[in-house]
Amino acid sequence: MSAPATASQEDPAARRHRERHVRWRSLTPSVTRVLSSLVNELLVPAFESRGFRYVGFHLGDANDSVSGSDIHLERQDGKYLDSVTLNFEKYKSPRFQVHLSRRSASTHEFIHSGNLVAKRTQYYHFWGKPWWLPTKFWSEAAATRTVKKIGGCLDQAVRFIEDGSRGANISKEVVTSGLKSRGGV
C-alpha cells in the first residue's frame, strides 16, 4: 500500500477539498467545528499513517467530487482500492458516520463494505452528539471522548478493510443476494 502523502506531495484536488472542508466547518456551530477539528487532527493522520491518502474525488473520478462536509481517504495497491469516508451530518449537528470499503481496483466493484458502529448489531451509527441531547449540553470533552473511542477501533477498521473480518465495531453485513423483485418494480 502507498505511504501517506506529505503536504507538498498531496494531490491538488485533495488540497482544494481540505480547503472546502475548512470552509464548510467555518459555517457550522462551534460544537461541530470542535468535533470536525478533532477528526482532522487525530483520525485523519492515523489513517494516513496506515497508507490512506486524503482525496478530493471519489475513485479518482473528476466528476465525483467529495462533499465539503465529508472527508474521504483512499489507498490503492494495484489490486484493491480501499476507502474510508467520514460523513458529517447534513444539518451541521456534531455527528458523523464512518464508512469502510474495499473494491476491486480494476472494476470498482465492492469486495466488502461496512460502517464503524457502536454495537455489532447496528447497520450504521452516528458518532457524536446523540440526537436527543440538546446541543448546548454537548461539550468539547464529549467530542474528545468520541474521537478517542473511534481511534481505539482503527486497527479493527483496517483489519475489516483488508480481510473482511467483522469485529465488535463493524456493522452487520447487508445481504442483498436472493431478494426478489415485487411485481415489476
Buried (B, 14 or more C-beta within 10 A) or exposed (E): EEEBBEEEEBBEBBBEBBEBBBEBBEEBEEBBBBBBBBBBEBBBEBBBEBBBBBBBBBBBEEEEBBBBBBBBBBBBEEEBBBBBBBBBBEEBBBBBBBBBBBBEBEEEEEEBBBBBBBEEEBEBBBBBBEEEEEEEEBEEEBBBEBBEEBEEBBEBBBBBBBEBEBEEBBBBEEEEEEEEEEEEE
